[in-house]
Amino acid sequence: MEGSPVRGQQRLPNIKLSEAHDVQTFQAEIVRILGSEFKHADVSFGIFDTDSKIVQLPTWIRSHLERQPGLHKKLEQGEMVGISAAEDNPVLRPAAAVHSSIVLVPLMSEGRLVAAISLVSPLDGPQLSAEDLETTRQLAYDAAPILVRLEELDRLRHQNRELTSKTDQVERAIKQVAALTEEKDMLVAMLQMHCHQQVNLAHELRTPLAAIRGYTRMILDGRCGETNEKQKEYLRIVTDNTNRLITLVSWMSYVADLSAHHLKLSLFDFREIWNESVNVSQQQLAEKQLRLTQEISDERFIIIGDREKLAFVLQELITVASRLADAGETIVAELSHGREGELSFKLSARGTSISPGVLSTMFDRTLNTVANPTAQNKESRVINLSGVYDIVGMHGGRIFVNNTGGEGATFLFTLPAVTASEEKSHEQAVNSSRRRR
């Protein structure tokens, strides 16, 4: 039974219980009120833990309840429980409470145990009267709904702190996303400005170069009078170099347009796309019984670039190396960092050398047409790496070919280093500088 007020029964002052702002203050006030009323008894107060099904009373009192489940059951049903010194092992009690009796008064709310009051009085001193017990039971009856309200308030405060914490995390995340978006927009704007500047520069260079070439040709044609053979030789050199510069300027315009619209930049380890390319190329290596030896240092090769396009570069180079290598030979792949931290990749194939004619046109492209990748070209003597050349150039790298007669060919390209700050912010200079070798 939960109990009810007894008519005419004087209540203990419990105004301060209603004024308690949390459970801890409420517990202290309960102990203070009963302690001032029953000076001969030791008062304690324990909340019922719904998870562990244990009342948080002193350990030695809980041990009695654990050893006698029937007593705890009565307490859960709303009955007062008494434990005398004779019916329990006194060893379980502290020395000061060996000769004492215990009364447990439950606090009930809607038929469930929410807490319990413990009154411990010595056997050789004044004992608790029936009136004292009824006073305690009455206080427990009045205090139970206050405790339930305070527990609900504590639960709401805890939820509010969690929601506030999550709200703060969301706000911080929103600010971070906004900052990253702003940085991304700035980077995109910078890249677009770079492309526009490059196109404008190409246009400004093309006009005077065309004039130089035109006037040089007119002098060669004799429109300004006769020229001797030495002068003609020098003029032809001027014309050839002017043509090379015009071709380079046209390529700059092409790469600026290509990189502005077709690069999908991301941060990744270059070893990942190398391993993927090796797996894709296993069949063509097996067709000529080629062995692939890898000399890759045990470190990370973090770059920022277009993952798909760089994978195309690796697969094209493996295809060319497989075509040049003699059957049963070994292809050697080396991946390392240069002196300035740049990524350096080298692929060597021992076998057929590249003829001078093929070597001189390997990187050439007609800007109005798209060259077929080497893997799609069935003619064994045709090697076109213009696409590889463009991709490496767009990433700010350089590509070289070393052709040694009787020993095969070596392909080498480098990519710019990514610094710690660049790695964190996903920024890298992607430019169109490149050299022919």
Buried (B, 14 or more C-beta within 10 A) or exposed (E): EBBEEEEEEEEBEBEBBBEBEEBEBBBEBBBEBBEEBBEEBBBBBBBBEEEEEBBBBBEBBBBBBEEBEEBBEBBBEBBBBBBEBEEBEEEBBEEEBEEBBBBBBBBBBEEBBBBBBBBBBBEEEEEBEEEBBBBBBBBBBBBBBBBBBBBEBBEEEEEEEEEEEEEEEEEEEEEEEEEEEEEEEEBEEEBEEBBEEBBEBBEEBBEEBEEBBEBBBEBBEEEEEEBEEEEEEEBEEBBEEBEEBBEBBEBBBBBBEBBBEEBEBEBBEBBEBBBBBBEEBEEBBEEBEBEBEEEBEEEEBBBBBBBEBBBBBBBBBBBBBBBBBEEEBEBBBBBBBEEEEBBBBBBBBBBBBBEEEBBEEBBEBEEEEEBEBBBEBEEEEBBBBBBBBBBBBBBBBBBEBBBEEEEBBBBBBBBBBBEEEBBEBBBBEBBBEBEBE
